[in-house]
Structures are given as C-alpha cells and as structure tokens.
Amino acid sequence: MTRATVLLAFALLACATLHLLTPLAPLMALQRSAPVVAQLLLTEIRLPRTLLALGYGFVLGMAGAALQALFANPLASPDVTGSSSGAALGAVFAAYWLGATEPLILAGAGATGAFLALVVMVVLAGRRAETTTMLLAGVAIALAAGAGTSLLLALAPSPFAFYDSFEWLMGSLIDRSLAQAAVALLPAAACCAFLATRSRPLDLMALGEDIVASLGYDPRKLALQVIIASSVAVGTCVSVCGAIGFIGLLAPYAARRISGGHPGRALLPAGMIGGILLLVADGAVRFGPPGRTIPVGILTTVAGTPLFLWLVVTMRRRVTS
C-alpha cells in the first residue's frame, strides 16, 4: 500500500467522522437533555446517511475506474455509459409497475437495469470505442432510460408517483434506514472486493487483449465479470439512493494521477476519492437554505459539469496536438 493510499484512507475516515457528527451542537444538546433520543438520532438517522455516502461514493469511484480500465476510455463511468440511468429505470419499473416493496427486489431490479444498459452500450459502441462514439452511445442510452423512467412514472397507477420519487430521482441520502443501507452496500461491497481482485488483468488491458490472453486471462470473461460486478454494485445503490452523477467520472481521473497512470492500480484510490467526494457533497447540502432540501445529486452535477467539460476540452487538445 502506497503512502498516498494510506493518506487517502485517513482522509476518508476523517470525512466520515465529520459527516456523522456535523452539526455537533444539536447532538450535544440532546445528549444533555435526552441521551436516548441523541443515540437514536446518531444511529438511526445520521449513521445510515454516512454509511451510504461513504459506500455509494466508494462504489461509484471503483466502478468508474474499472469501466475506464476495461474500455480504455477515461470518459467511461456509470453515469456517462448510462448504467445509472438504466438502474433507475429498473427500480422504477419494479416499484411502480410490479408493486415491489422489498428492498432486495428493488436492488435486483436496479442491478438488472444497469447491466442491460451497459450491454446495450457495448453493442452500440463496441468495447474499444473512440471517446466520441462512447459519449454518443452513453448519452443515447441515458436519454432513453431517462425518458422511459419519466414515462413509467407518468403512467403509473399512483397519481403521486412523480412527487413520491422526486428526491430519489435527483439522488438523495436523506431518511434512509440501516436496513436500506445494508441492502445497498453489502452486495456492493462484495462486488467491489471482487473488482479489487481484477486489478492486475485490468492493468494489463492497457497493453492489449493479446497480452492479457498470453498471461492466462480470458479478456471476454474479464469484460463480463467487470460489467456484471459494476452493474450490481451501482444498481443496488441506485435503487436506494437514486442516481448521483460525476463521482464515477472524476474520482478515477484523480486516482490515475496517484497510481502513475496504471488503471488497475487506480481502483482502490478511486473508491476512496469517490467516498470523500460524496461525503463532502452530502455534508455541504446540509448547509442549504433552512426548510429546503437540496438532493446531493443536484450538487454533484452542478459541481461536476464544468470539470467534465474541462476534461473533454483537455482530451480534445491532446488529440489535436
């Protein structure tokens, strides 16, 4: 483990602690007047939100790094490839049209939607697609999935479907329980652990599929494993928290600077950077206007869009120079 990775781990722990305890004054006041209520506030309201911010951010960062390594494209991420939108579509279909209420069923529907979106993207663009082709395919899938989600909500039996799902659609960690956090994060943790074991072959993918095959790895099997693991990890989190954009794009970009450009070695740093980014973003929305709730997905999109455009311009300059 490198020094940078250790520092990232400490930074992640510090951000999680601050996220859990901030704001501190109401918690201390309750601790003096009603210790039982203070404990419930900490364990039943704040702890699930902190765990989801840390875990979902980690998933987005690691899944984004794995997809970028697999497709050899720095713009491959759960939101750009359309897998987050596909997960949302799957979860909405299960919830409002199949009547599913069990968190496990919703998580499975989200994972299925993410997987199908990635499969369609591979069919449309190819696994070694150029940046422009991947962007077009991803945008097409995201738009189609977003339109499908809106249509399902508009035609849902419940007339309040749009209002019920607004915060979730925008990406929110508020009012989630420990049970929901467990449903989202336990399968995601297993998938992230599996992706970590694929770091070496993903590193070798940069040298070409022939090199990977000569060293005993099956490139097609590796691609299927990465797509399935990323889909399940992202899909289960989206089913609970909604789609949150740009974390899975920016975290791997920063992690590659730490790993010296090795895409496989960037998996763990990307996960930790993703966790830090989402913890900071969700902490920031707590200081919004009183009485108004700002979904964290809106903040990450507002902050991430200029950085995404800067990344596209930078890549264009490299190509033309």
C-alpha positions in Angstrom: 0.0 0.0 0.0 1.5 3.3 -1.1 1.8 6.4 1.1 -0.8 8.2 -1.0 -3.3 5.3 -0.4 -2.7 5.5 3.4 -3.3 9.2 3.4 -6.5 8.8 1.4 -7.7 6.2 3.9 -7.1 8.6 6.8 -8.8 11.4 4.8 -11.8 9.1 4.2 -12.1 8.2 7.9 -11.8 11.9 8.9 -14.5 12.9 6.4 -16.8 10.1 7.5 -16.4 11.1 11.2 -17.1 14.8 10.4 -20.1 13.8 8.3 -21.5 11.7 11.1 -21.1 14.3 13.9 -21.9 17.5 11.9 -23.7 19.6 13.1 -22.4 18.8 16.6 -24.4 21.4 18.6 -27.9 19.7 18.3 -26.4 16.4 19.1 -24.6 17.7 22.2 -27.8 19.5 23.4 -29.8 16.3 23.0 -27.1 14.3 24.8 -27.5 16.5 27.9 -31.3 16.6 27.8 -32.3 13.3 26.3 -29.5 10.8 25.8 -31.7 8.1 24.4 -33.0 10.5 21.7 -29.4 11.6 20.9 -28.4 7.9 20.5 -31.4 7.3 18.2 -30.5 10.4 16.2 -27.0 9.2 15.7 -27.6 5.5 15.0 -31.0 5.6 13.1 -30.7 8.9 11.1 -27.1 10.0 10.8 -25.3 6.7 10.6 -27.2 5.2 7.6 -26.7 8.5 5.7 -23.0 8.5 6.5 -22.6 4.8 5.5 -24.4 5.4 2.3 -22.4 8.5 1.4 -19.1 6.6 2.1 -20.2 3.4 0.5 -22.0 4.8 -2.6 -19.2 7.2 -3.3 -16.7 4.3 -3.0 -18.8 2.2 -5.4 -19.0 5.0 -8.0 -15.3 5.6 -7.8 -14.2 2.0 -8.1 -16.8 1.0 -10.7 -15.9 4.1 -12.8 -12.2 3.1 -12.5 -12.9 -0.5 -13.5 -15.0 0.6 -16.5 -12.4 3.1 -17.6 -9.7 0.4 -17.4 -11.9 -2.1 -19.3 -12.9 0.2 -22.1 -9.6 2.0 -22.2 -11.5 5.3 -22.1 -11.3 8.0 -19.4 -14.9 9.0 -20.0 -16.4 5.6 -19.2 -18.3 5.9 -15.9 -21.6 4.7 -14.5 -23.4 7.9 -15.5 -21.7 8.5 -18.9 -22.3 4.9 -20.0 -25.9 5.1 -19.0 -25.8 2.3 -16.3 -27.0 4.7 -13.6 -30.0 5.7 -15.7 -30.7 2.1 -16.5 -30.6 1.2 -12.8 -33.1 3.9 -12.1 -35.4 2.7 -14.8 -35.3 -0.9 -13.5 -36.0 0.2 -9.9 -39.0 2.4 -11.0 -40.4 -0.4 -13.1 -40.2 -2.8 -10.2 -41.6 -0.3 -7.6 -44.5 1.3 -9.5 -45.5 -1.4 -12.1 -44.7 -4.7 -10.4 -45.6 -3.4 -6.9 -42.3 -4.5 -5.4 -41.7 -3.1 -1.9 -38.9 -5.4 -0.7 -35.5 -3.6 -0.8 -33.8 -6.7 -2.1 -36.2 -6.9 -5.1 -35.7 -3.2 -5.9 -31.9 -3.7 -5.6 -32.1 -6.6 -8.0 -34.2 -4.6 -10.5 -31.7 -1.8 -10.3 -28.8 -4.1 -10.9 -30.6 -5.7 -13.9 -31.3 -2.2 -15.4 -27.6 -1.2 -15.0 -26.4 -4.4 -16.6 -28.7 -4.1 -19.6 -27.7 -0.5 -20.1 -24.0 -1.5 -20.2 -24.7 -4.4 -22.5 -26.6 -2.1 -24.9 -23.7 0.4 -24.7 -21.2 -2.3 -25.6 -23.4 -3.4 -28.5 -23.8 0.1 -29.9 -20.3 1.5 -29.4 -18.0 -1.6 -29.1 -15.7 -2.3 -26.2 -12.8 -0.3 -27.7 -14.9 2.6 -28.9 -13.4 6.0 -29.5 -14.3 8.7 -27.0 -16.9 10.4 -29.3 -18.6 7.1 -30.1 -18.8 6.1 -26.4 -20.2 9.5 -25.5 -22.9 9.4 -28.1 -23.9 5.8 -27.2 -23.9 6.7 -23.5 -25.9 9.9 -24.0 -28.4 8.0 -26.1 -28.8 5.3 -23.5 -29.1 7.8 -20.6 -31.7 9.8 -22.6 -33.7 6.7 -23.5 -33.6 5.4 -19.9 -34.5 8.8 -18.5 -37.4 9.1 -20.9 -38.5 5.6 -20.0 -38.4 6.4 -16.3 -40.4 9.5 -16.8 -43.0 7.7 -18.9 -43.3 4.9 -16.3 -43.9 7.4 -13.6 -46.4 9.4 -15.7 -48.4 6.3 -16.4 -48.0 4.7 -13.0 -51.2 3.6 -11.2 -50.3 6.1 -8.4 -51.0 9.7 -9.3 -48.4 10.8 -6.8 -45.6 8.7 -8.3 -43.6 11.8 -9.6 -43.9 13.6 -6.2 -43.0 10.5 -4.2 -39.9 9.8 -6.2 -38.6 13.3 -6.9 -35.8 13.4 -4.3 -34.8 9.8 -5.1 -34.6 10.6 -8.8 -32.4 13.6 -8.1 -30.1 11.4 -5.9 -30.6 11.7 -2.1 -29.3 10.0 1.0 -31.9 11.5 3.4 -34.2 9.4 5.5 -32.7 6.1 4.7 -32.6 3.3 7.3 -29.9 0.9 8.3 -31.7 -1.9 6.6 -31.8 0.0 3.3 -28.1 0.8 3.8 -27.4 -2.9 4.3 -29.3 -3.9 1.2 -27.4 -1.4 -0.9 -23.9 -1.7 0.5 -23.5 -5.4 1.3 -23.8 -6.6 -2.3 -21.9 -3.6 -3.5 -19.1 -4.3 -1.0 -18.8 -7.9 -2.3 -18.7 -6.6 -5.9 -16.0 -4.1 -5.0 -14.0 -6.7 -3.3 -14.2 -8.8 -6.5 -13.2 -5.9 -8.7 -10.2 -5.4 -6.5 -9.0 -8.9 -7.4 -9.2 -8.0 -11.1 -6.8 -5.0 -10.7 -3.8 -6.8 -12.4 -5.6 -8.0 -15.5 -7.3 -4.6 -15.8 -3.8 -3.1 -15.7 -2.7 -5.5 -18.5 -5.7 -4.5 -20.6 -3.9 -1.3 -21.4 -1.3 -3.4 -23.3 -4.0 -5.1 -25.5 -6.1 -8.2 -25.3 -3.4 -10.4 -26.8 -1.0 -9.7 -24.0 -3.8 -10.4 -21.4 -4.6 -13.7 -23.1 -0.9 -14.7 -23.3 -0.7 -14.3 -19.5 -3.5 -16.6 -18.8 -6.5 -14.3 -18.6 -9.6 -14.5 -20.8 -10.4 -11.0 -22.0 -14.1 -11.7 -22.7 -14.6 -13.4 -19.4 -12.8 -10.4 -17.7 -15.1 -8.0 -19.5 -18.2 -9.9 -18.5 -17.0 -10.1 -14.9 -16.3 -6.3 -14.7 -19.6 -5.4 -16.3 -21.7 -7.6 -14.0 -19.8 -6.6 -10.8 -20.1 -2.9 -11.7 -23.7 -3.2 -12.6 -24.7 -5.0 -9.4 -22.7 -2.5 -7.2 -24.1 0.6 -8.9 -27.6 -0.8 -9.4 -28.1 -1.8 -5.7 -27.0 1.7 -4.6 -29.2 3.5 -7.2 -32.2 1.5 -6.0 -31.9 3.0 -2.6 -30.4 6.5 -3.2 -31.1 7.3 -6.8 -28.6 8.2 -9.5 -25.7 10.5 -8.5 -23.6 11.8 -11.3 -20.0 12.7 -12.0 -18.4 11.0 -8.9 -17.7 7.9 -11.0 -16.0 10.1 -13.7 -13.9 12.4 -11.6 -12.7 10.1 -8.9 -10.9 7.7 -11.3 -9.4 10.7 -13.1 -7.8 11.9 -9.9 -6.8 8.3 -8.9 -4.9 7.7 -12.1 -2.6 10.6 -11.2 -1.9 8.9 -7.9 -1.3 5.4 -9.4 1.0 6.7 -12.1 -1.4 6.1 -14.9 -1.9 2.4 -14.1 -5.7 1.8 -14.5 -5.8 -1.3 -12.4 -3.9 0.2 -9.5 -6.3 3.1 -9.5 -9.3 1.0 -8.4 -8.8 1.4 -4.6 -7.7 5.1 -4.7 -10.6 5.9 -6.9 -13.0 4.3 -4.5 -11.6 6.2 -1.6 -11.7 9.5 -3.5 -15.3 8.8 -4.5 -16.2 8.2 -0.9 -14.5 11.5 0.1 -16.3 13.5 -2.7 -19.7 12.2 -1.8 -19.2 12.7 1.9 -18.1 16.3 1.3 -21.0 16.9 -1.1 -23.6 15.5 1.2 -22.2 17.4 4.1 -22.4 20.6 2.0 -26.1 20.2 1.2 -26.9 20.3 5.0 -26.0 24.0 5.0 -28.6 24.9 2.4 -31.5 27.3 3.0 -33.5 26.5 6.1 -36.5 24.4 5.4 -35.3 23.5 1.9 -33.9 20.1 1.0 -31.3 20.0 -1.8 -30.7 16.5 -3.1 -27.0 15.7 -3.2 -27.2 14.6 -6.8 -28.0 18.1 -7.9 -24.9 19.5 -6.1 -22.6 16.8 -7.7 -24.0 17.6 -11.1 -23.6 21.4 -10.7 -20.0 21.0 -9.5 -19.1 18.1 -11.9 -20.4 19.6 -15.1 -17.6 22.2 -15.5 -15.0 19.7 -14.6 -16.4 17.2 -17.1 -16.3 19.9 -19.8 -12.7 20.8 -18.9 -11.8 17.1 -19.2 -13.4 16.9 -22.7 -11.6 20.0 -23.8 -8.3 18.7 -22.4 -8.7 15.4 -24.2 -9.5 17.2 -27.5 -6.4 19.3 -27.2 -4.3 16.2 -26.7 -5.7 14.5 -29.7 -5.3 17.6 -32.0 -1.8 18.5 -30.7 
